[in-house]
Amino acid sequence: MIAEFLGTMILILFGIGVVAQVVAGGPGLGDHDSIAWAWGLGVVLGVYTAARISGAHLNPAVTIALAAFRKFPWKSVVPYIIAQVAGAFVGALLVRWAYNKVLHNADPGLTAKTQTVFSTLPGNGTLPVSLWGGFLDQVIGTAILVFLIFVLTDRLNDPPLSNLTPFIVGLVVVAIGMAWGTNAGYAINPARDFGPRLASYITGYGTAWRDQYNQLYWWVPIAAPIIGGLIGGLIYVTLIGRVLPYLQGTEAPAGRGGEVETPVDAAGGVPTGEQQTGTPRGSRGVIDPTPGGNDPRRPEPGSGFDPGTGRLDPGTRRDPRDPGSGPMDPGAGPNR
């Protein structure tokens, strides 16, 4: 779990750090675009930090969606979420400590003016967006995030090669920030919001749990992204994942489209194009469904692959055909 902790902490150090710089640092130190880019780069660097060890979900909404649709073990969901929230909490505390004087100078009362450095508010605390408007925004934004994570990490869907998936997922977060940042600040990640919100509360932000209308808002960036992530995953496996195996000459498992076609092994590495298709470059073979055929779900003898967990035993070589326990599992994470 230390990898999820550190990966999420890296994400928050860049994401919360850039918001603190823009909000409290004064003119000339950034704008909305710099915030979107820094969050996206934080995702890239956080994923590269944790990918080979934990799969780099960095986002409870991604972890839950992977458990629901990609055979990530449910028993690991709670430990992953605890590590993600803890990483976000510690990262936010470091930003709060480093920017303490600047924040007090910009907002001596530590009000909603700078609360948005750490946690989201409907309409970013200034625009006329209701609590439920923020809820809807978070459902849609996280559905987009998880859908595209599944798109980018299904090995039957021509995912990015040469370990570029974290970079492309980071660009997804940049795009969401630029297109979906008005209504609710695009938390799209329960850990990203709750951890820093808690950190801000214990360091002087007494209104951290409420929005500008004095309504309890803290639960919205938790519940809405989880619902959105499940919707995004369901849309992918139903409309895209179920079709892809037919293009390879094999049938989609009933009710679980695309789930066994996860592109990355348990160590988090991205396979080559030949490994993704199981055929030499330049050709597109048909998967042999017969026992002992070239089914990518069948490990070679002695590979140490455990189909129950989707992981390789320690000390064994990487099996490029291991579908893994999650997509990159880059998660995102997303996630932000």
C-alpha positions as CSV (number, residue, x, y, z in Angstrom):
1,M,0.0,0.0,0.0
2,I,3.0,2.3,0.3
3,A,3.1,2.8,-3.5
4,E,-0.6,4.0,-3.5
5,F,0.2,6.3,-0.6
6,L,3.3,7.8,-2.3
7,G,1.7,8.0,-5.7
8,T,-1.3,9.8,-4.3
9,M,0.9,12.1,-2.2
10,I,2.8,13.1,-5.4
11,L,-0.4,13.8,-7.2
12,I,-1.5,16.1,-4.3
13,L,1.8,17.9,-3.9
14,F,1.6,19.1,-7.5
15,G,-2.2,19.6,-7.6
16,I,-2.9,21.3,-4.3
17,G,0.5,23.1,-4.6
18,V,-0.4,24.8,-7.9
19,V,-3.8,25.9,-6.6
20,A,-2.2,27.4,-3.5
21,Q,0.3,29.3,-5.7
22,V,-2.5,30.7,-8.0
23,V,-5.0,31.5,-5.3
24,A,-2.7,32.9,-2.6
25,G,0.4,33.9,-4.5
26,G,-1.0,36.9,-6.3
27,P,-1.2,38.0,-9.9
28,G,1.4,36.6,-12.4
29,L,1.9,33.2,-10.7
30,G,-0.6,31.2,-12.8
31,D,-4.2,30.8,-13.9
32,H,-6.8,28.2,-14.6
33,D,-4.7,26.6,-17.4
34,S,-1.6,26.3,-15.2
35,I,-3.8,24.6,-12.6
36,A,-5.2,22.1,-15.2
37,W,-1.7,21.3,-16.5
38,A,-0.2,20.8,-13.0
39,W,-3.0,18.5,-12.0
40,G,-2.5,16.5,-15.1
41,L,1.3,16.3,-14.7
42,G,0.7,15.3,-11.0
43,V,-1.3,12.4,-12.3
44,V,1.5,11.4,-14.7
45,L,4.2,11.5,-12.0
46,G,2.0,9.8,-9.4
47,V,1.2,6.9,-11.8
48,Y,4.8,6.4,-12.8
49,T,5.7,6.4,-9.0
50,A,3.3,3.6,-8.2
51,A,2.5,1.7,-11.4
52,R,4.9,-1.3,-11.1
53,I,4.0,-2.0,-7.5
54,S,0.3,-1.3,-6.9
55,G,-1.0,-0.5,-10.4
56,A,-1.3,3.2,-9.5
57,H,-5.0,3.7,-9.0
58,L,-4.6,6.8,-6.9
59,N,-8.3,7.2,-6.8
60,P,-11.0,5.3,-4.9
61,A,-13.5,5.7,-7.8
62,V,-11.0,4.0,-10.1
63,T,-10.3,1.2,-7.5
64,I,-14.0,0.5,-7.0
65,A,-14.6,0.5,-10.8
66,L,-11.7,-1.9,-11.3
67,A,-13.2,-4.3,-8.7
68,A,-16.6,-4.1,-10.3
69,F,-15.5,-4.6,-13.9
70,R,-11.9,-5.7,-14.1
71,K,-11.5,-8.4,-11.4
72,F,-9.5,-6.3,-9.0
73,P,-9.9,-8.2,-5.7
74,W,-12.6,-6.7,-3.5
75,K,-10.6,-7.6,-0.4
76,S,-8.0,-5.1,-1.5
77,V,-10.4,-2.2,-2.1
78,V,-10.5,-0.8,1.5
79,P,-6.7,-1.0,2.0
80,Y,-6.1,0.8,-1.3
81,I,-8.6,3.5,-0.4
82,I,-7.1,4.0,3.0
83,A,-3.6,4.4,1.5
84,Q,-4.9,6.8,-1.1
85,V,-6.7,9.0,1.4
86,A,-3.7,8.9,3.7
87,G,-1.4,10.0,0.9
88,A,-3.7,12.8,-0.1
89,F,-3.9,13.9,3.6
90,V,-0.1,14.0,4.1
91,G,0.5,15.7,0.7
92,A,-2.1,18.4,1.7
93,L,-0.5,18.9,5.1
94,L,2.9,19.5,3.4
95,V,1.4,22.1,1.1
96,R,-0.4,23.7,4.0
97,W,2.8,23.9,6.0
98,A,4.9,25.3,3.1
99,Y,2.3,27.9,2.1
100,N,1.2,28.8,5.6
101,K,2.3,32.5,5.6
102,V,1.1,33.1,2.1
103,L,-2.3,31.7,2.9
104,H,-2.7,33.8,6.0
105,N,-1.6,36.9,4.2
106,A,-4.2,36.3,1.4
107,D,-6.9,35.2,3.8
108,P,-6.3,35.9,7.5
109,G,-9.6,34.3,8.5
110,L,-8.9,31.1,6.6
111,T,-12.3,31.3,4.9
112,A,-13.9,29.9,1.7
113,K,-11.6,32.3,-0.2
114,T,-8.7,30.0,0.2
115,Q,-10.5,26.8,1.2
116,T,-10.7,26.0,-2.5
117,V,-7.0,25.4,-2.4
118,F,-7.6,22.2,-0.5
119,S,-11.1,21.0,-1.4
120,T,-13.8,21.7,-3.9
121,L,-17.0,23.8,-3.7
122,P,-20.0,24.1,-6.0
123,G,-19.2,26.8,-8.5
124,N,-15.7,27.0,-7.0
125,G,-17.3,29.0,-4.1
126,T,-18.3,32.0,-6.3
127,L,-20.7,30.9,-9.1
128,P,-24.4,30.2,-8.6
129,V,-24.2,26.4,-8.7
130,S,-26.2,24.3,-6.2
131,L,-25.1,21.3,-4.2
132,W,-27.0,19.0,-6.6
133,G,-25.5,20.8,-9.6
134,G,-22.1,20.0,-8.2
135,F,-23.2,16.4,-7.6
136,L,-24.2,15.9,-11.2
137,D,-21.0,17.5,-12.5
138,Q,-18.9,15.1,-10.4
139,V,-20.9,12.1,-11.7
140,I,-20.3,13.1,-15.3
141,G,-16.7,14.1,-14.9
142,T,-15.7,10.9,-13.2
143,A,-17.7,8.8,-15.7
144,I,-15.6,10.4,-18.4
145,L,-12.4,9.7,-16.5
146,V,-13.0,6.0,-15.8
147,F,-14.4,5.4,-19.3
148,L,-11.3,6.8,-20.9
149,I,-9.0,4.9,-18.5
150,F,-10.7,1.7,-19.6
151,V,-10.4,2.8,-23.3
152,L,-6.7,3.5,-22.9
153,T,-5.8,0.3,-21.0
154,D,-7.7,-2.5,-22.8
155,R,-5.1,-4.3,-24.8
156,L,-7.6,-5.3,-27.4
157,N,-8.4,-1.6,-28.0
158,D,-4.9,-0.6,-29.3
159,P,-3.7,1.2,-26.1
160,P,-0.7,3.5,-26.0
161,L,2.6,1.7,-26.3
162,S,6.1,2.3,-24.8
163,N,4.8,3.0,-21.3
164,L,3.0,6.2,-22.5
165,T,-0.3,5.3,-20.8
166,P,0.4,7.4,-17.7
167,F,1.1,10.4,-19.9
168,I,-2.1,10.0,-21.9
169,V,-4.2,9.5,-18.7
170,G,-2.6,12.8,-17.4
171,L,-3.8,14.5,-20.6
172,V,-7.3,13.2,-19.9
173,V,-7.2,14.9,-16.5
174,V,-6.0,18.1,-18.2
175,A,-8.8,18.0,-20.7
176,I,-11.4,17.3,-17.9
177,G,-10.0,20.3,-16.0
178,M,-10.3,22.6,-19.0
179,A,-13.8,21.4,-19.9
180,W,-15.4,20.4,-16.6
181,G,-13.9,22.7,-14.0
182,T,-16.6,25.3,-13.6
183,N,-19.4,23.6,-11.8
184,A,-17.6,21.8,-9.0
185,G,-13.8,22.1,-9.4
186,Y,-13.4,18.6,-11.0
187,A,-12.4,16.7,-7.9
188,I,-13.3,13.4,-9.8
189,N,-11.4,11.6,-6.9
190,P,-12.8,11.1,-3.4
191,A,-9.3,10.8,-1.9
192,R,-8.1,14.0,-3.6
193,D,-11.0,15.9,-1.9
194,F,-11.5,14.2,1.4
195,G,-7.8,14.0,2.5
196,P,-7.0,17.6,1.8
197,R,-10.4,18.7,3.3
198,L,-9.5,17.0,6.5
199,A,-6.0,18.5,6.5
200,S,-7.5,22.0,6.0
201,Y,-10.0,21.5,8.8
202,I,-7.5,20.4,11.4
203,T,-5.2,23.4,10.5
204,G,-7.7,26.2,10.9
205,Y,-10.4,26.0,8.2
206,G,-13.5,25.7,10.3
207,T,-15.9,25.7,7.4
208,A,-14.1,23.0,5.5
209,W,-17.1,20.6,5.6
210,R,-19.6,23.1,4.2
211,D,-20.2,25.0,1.0
212,Q,-20.8,28.7,0.5
213,Y,-24.5,28.1,1.3
214,N,-23.6,26.6,4.7
215,Q,-24.8,23.1,3.5
216,L,-22.8,20.0,4.3
217,Y,-21.0,19.4,1.1
218,W,-18.0,17.1,2.0
219,W,-19.9,14.0,1.0
220,V,-20.6,15.1,-2.6
221,P,-17.0,14.7,-3.9
222,I,-17.0,11.2,-2.4
223,A,-20.3,9.7,-3.4
224,A,-20.7,11.4,-6.8
225,P,-17.3,10.2,-8.2
226,I,-17.9,6.6,-7.0
227,I,-21.2,6.6,-8.8
228,G,-19.7,8.2,-11.9
229,G,-16.8,5.8,-12.0
230,L,-19.2,2.8,-12.0
231,I,-21.3,4.4,-14.7
232,G,-18.2,5.0,-16.9
233,G,-16.9,1.5,-16.4
234,L,-20.3,0.0,-17.2
235,I,-20.6,2.0,-20.4
236,Y,-17.2,0.8,-21.5
237,V,-17.6,-2.9,-20.8
238,T,-21.2,-2.9,-22.2
239,L,-20.7,-0.9,-25.4
240,I,-17.0,-1.3,-26.3
241,G,-15.4,-4.1,-24.2
242,R,-17.9,-6.7,-25.3
243,V,-17.3,-6.0,-29.0
244,L,-13.5,-6.1,-29.1
245,P,-13.1,-9.8,-28.6
246,Y,-15.3,-10.5,-31.6
247,L,-12.8,-8.5,-33.7
248,Q,-10.1,-10.9,-32.6
249,G,-12.2,-14.0,-33.5
250,T,-13.2,-14.9,-29.9
251,E,-16.4,-14.4,-28.0
252,A,-16.8,-11.9,-25.1
253,P,-17.5,-13.6,-21.7
254,A,-21.1,-13.2,-20.8
255,G,-21.6,-10.0,-18.7
256,R,-17.9,-9.2,-18.5
257,G,-16.9,-7.5,-21.7
258,G,-13.2,-6.7,-22.0
259,E,-12.3,-7.5,-18.4
260,V,-9.8,-10.2,-19.2
261,E,-8.2,-8.0,-21.8
262,T,-6.4,-5.8,-19.3
263,P,-3.3,-4.5,-21.0
264,V,-0.8,-4.5,-18.2
265,D,0.8,-7.2,-16.0
266,A,0.7,-7.2,-12.2
267,A,4.0,-5.4,-12.1
268,G,2.5,-2.5,-14.0
269,G,4.6,-2.7,-17.1
270,V,3.1,-1.9,-20.5
271,P,3.6,-4.7,-23.0
272,T,4.7,-4.3,-26.6
273,G,2.4,-4.3,-29.6
274,E,3.2,-7.9,-30.3
275,Q,2.5,-8.8,-26.7
276,Q,-0.8,-6.9,-26.8
277,T,-2.2,-8.8,-29.8
278,G,-0.3,-12.1,-29.3
279,T,0.7,-11.9,-33.0
280,P,3.8,-10.6,-34.8
281,R,3.8,-6.9,-35.7
282,G,2.1,-6.3,-39.0
283,S,-0.4,-9.2,-38.6
284,R,-3.7,-9.7,-36.8
285,G,-4.2,-13.3,-35.9
286,V,-7.2,-15.1,-34.4
287,I,-7.0,-16.2,-30.8
288,D,-6.9,-20.0,-30.7
289,P,-9.7,-21.0,-28.2
290,T,-8.5,-24.6,-28.0
291,P,-6.7,-25.9,-24.9
292,G,-3.1,-25.1,-25.1
293,G,-3.7,-22.5,-27.8
294,N,-2.5,-19.0,-27.8
295,D,-5.1,-17.8,-25.3
296,P,-3.5,-14.8,-23.6
297,R,-5.1,-15.8,-20.4
298,R,-3.2,-19.0,-20.2
299,P,0.3,-18.6,-18.6
300,E,3.2,-20.7,-19.7
301,P,4.2,-23.5,-17.2
302,G,6.4,-22.2,-14.5
303,S,5.4,-18.5,-15.0
304,G,4.1,-18.3,-11.4
305,F,0.9,-16.6,-12.5
306,D,-2.0,-16.9,-10.1
307,P,-5.3,-16.5,-11.9
308,G,-7.1,-15.9,-8.7
309,T,-5.2,-12.7,-7.9
310,G,-3.9,-11.8,-11.4
311,R,-0.4,-11.4,-10.0
312,L,3.0,-13.1,-10.6
313,D,4.7,-14.8,-7.6
314,P,7.8,-13.0,-6.3
315,G,10.9,-14.0,-8.0
316,T,9.3,-15.2,-11.2
317,R,9.8,-13.5,-14.6
318,R,7.2,-11.1,-16.0
319,D,4.5,-12.7,-18.1
320,P,3.5,-10.2,-20.8
321,R,0.2,-12.0,-21.2
322,D,-0.8,-11.6,-17.5
323,P,-4.0,-9.6,-17.6
324,G,-3.2,-8.1,-14.2
325,S,-5.5,-7.1,-11.5
326,G,-6.3,-3.7,-13.0
327,P,-5.7,-1.8,-16.2
328,M,-2.4,-0.1,-15.6
329,D,-3.8,-0.2,-13.5
330,P,-3.2,3.5,-14.1
331,G,-6.2,4.7,-12.6
332,A,-5.9,7.9,-12.6
333,G,-6.2,8.6,-11.8
334,P,-6.9,9.7,-12.4
335,N,-7.1,10.1,-11.0
336,R,-7.1,13.8,-9.4
